[in-house]
Amino acid sequence: MKHDFLDIHSDIDSPLRRLDARIKFLALFGAIFIIVSENRGVLGGFLFYLVFTLILLSLSHIPVKFYIKRCLIATPFIIMAAAFLPLSYLIGPEAKELSAASVIATNGIGETAISVIFKAYLAVLLLTLLTSVSRFHELLWALRKLKFPKIIGIVSSLMYRHIFILTDELHKTKRARESRTPGKLVTGKWKTYGNQAAVIFLRSWERAERVSAAMQSRGFTGDFPEGAGEKIHFFDVIFIFSVIILFLVVRLRDFFV
């Protein structure tokens, strides 16, 4: 059993890949927080945010089409969020007395919706960058070291391990079904898929119980063993300060003018 759909690009060597996982987590989430905190309807700083984000993406050495695919997946949800914002004004109390055009012009809804789109796409790009230049278990280790609630790390770690069991059972049942029903399914398609889903669930449940019993027999008490750990190097400090300062200068640009 070998699946790499979660860490598909994490083996690509790059300056960001060699950074400490804690530093990447804090720097990129700090950048996202600064972008999201931008005032509603203010679009002046997003060009700089985009330039800084593209520089970070170029340092990852990950194919551009991978980022484009992730953005396309999130596009329906982003467009929906931006579309519902003007709708909330148009069906509100102000819309009873004013026309739709005047409501939009008065409240600056167009600029606000555009800012929502920019914030969402930049957040998707930065989150994709974080998960692409770090293995999932490294991010979980970073969460533990940063003193996040223990339950988050344990649940995420168990889900990460058991998702491969589920995927492996899916491949087995799919191969078994195709060997018994060659060609395309013409009749009883949904019934066949339903039976396959039930078999996958039962087999995954049984394998998960065996895994749980094996972990308990080896003394698992809810805490994963810690390694020697990594030290934060000078380049890690330079990276996090550079990212935070660059994004923060753009965010606080009004104070410098």
C-alpha positions, -999 to +999 in steps of 0.1 A: +000+000+000+016+033-011-003+065-017+011+099-021-019+120-030-014+142+001+023+147-001+026+146-038+051+174-042+067+174-007+098+155-020+108+184-043+139+200-030+136+238-026+146+266-002+112+264+014+113+226+017+144+228+039+129+253+063+117+242+098+080+232+097+072+255+126+086+285+108+067+278+076+035+273+096+038+306+115+051+326+085+024+316+060-005+317+085+008+351+096+007+362+060-028+349+056-040+366+088-025+399+076-042+396+042-076+387+057-074+416+081-073+441+052-101+466+054-133+457+034-134+472+000-098+484+000-079+471-030-047+491-030-025+465-012-036+433-030-011+439-059+018+438-034+003+408-016+001+390-050+037+398-059+050+386-025+029+354-028+042+347-064+077+351-051+071+325-024+055+302-050+085+305-072+108+295-044+088+262-039+098+248-074+063+233-076+046+233-111+023+262-116-005+240-129-007+224-095-016+258-079-040+265-107-058+232-101-062+241-064-076+275-073-100+260-098-113+236-071-120+265-047-134+289-074-171+278-071-170+285-033-152+318-037-176+331-064-205+320-043-192+339-012-186+370-033-220+368-050-239+364-017-224+395-003-242+419-027-273+397-024-273+403+014-275+440+008-301+438-020-325+418+001-319+439+033-339+468+047-320+494+025-332+477-007-368+485+000-363+522-004-334+524-029-327+508-062-303+479-066-277+501-084-279+528-057-276+503-029-244+488-045-229+522-051-237+535-017-222+506+003-193+500-020-204+464-024-185+459-057-152+467-042-160+446-011-169+416-032-136+419-052-116+421-020-133+389-008-122+372-040-086+384-037-084+374+000-098+339-008-075+332-037-044+344-019-053+323+012-058+292-011-024+298-027-006+302+006-023+272+022-014+251-009+022+263-006+023+253+030+009+218+025+031+213-006+065+221+008+059+202+041+049+166+047+016+162+066+033+145+096+058+174+097+029+199+100+014+177+128+047+178+146+048+216+142+013+218+158+025+198+188+056+219+192+036+251+190+014+239+218-018+236+199-046+215+216-034+179+218-067+165+206-063+183+172-030+167+166-041+132+177-073+132+156-056+146+125-028+121+128-052+091+131-073+104+102-041+108+081-031+072+088-065+056+084-073+074+051-047+052+034-065+021+047-098+035+033-081+042-001-065+008-002-099-009+004-114+012-023-088+001-048-093-036-038-131-035-041-129-016-074-105-041-089-127-070-077-159-054-091-142-048-125-130-083-127-165-097-122-184-071-143-164-063-174-174-033-194-197-005-184-225-010-159-258-006-177-284-016-151-283-015-113-255+010-113-264+028-081-271-005-063-237-018-073-219+013-061-239+013-029-229-023-022-193-015-030-194+015-006-208-008+022-181-034+016-154-006+018-169+007+050-170-027+067-135-038+056-120-004+066-138-007+100-123-042+105-088-031+095-090+000+117-099-022+147-069-044+140-047-014+137-061+000+170-055-033+188-020-034+175-013+001+187-027-007+222-007-039+224+024-018+218+016+006+247-001+035+228-016+059+253-027+088+231+007+104+227+030+098+198+067+094+205+088+125+199+121+124+181+151+144+189+136+175+173+150+201+150+167+233+159+156+266+143+185+279+122+194+315+112+179+312+078+146+301+094+145+333+114+154+355+084+125+339+064+098+344+090+108+380+097+111+388+060+076+374+052+059+390+082+075+424+078+069+426+040+032+417+044+029+439+075+044+469+057+017+467+030-010+463+056+001+493+076+009+514+045-015+542+055+007+549+086+038+555+064+021+579+040 
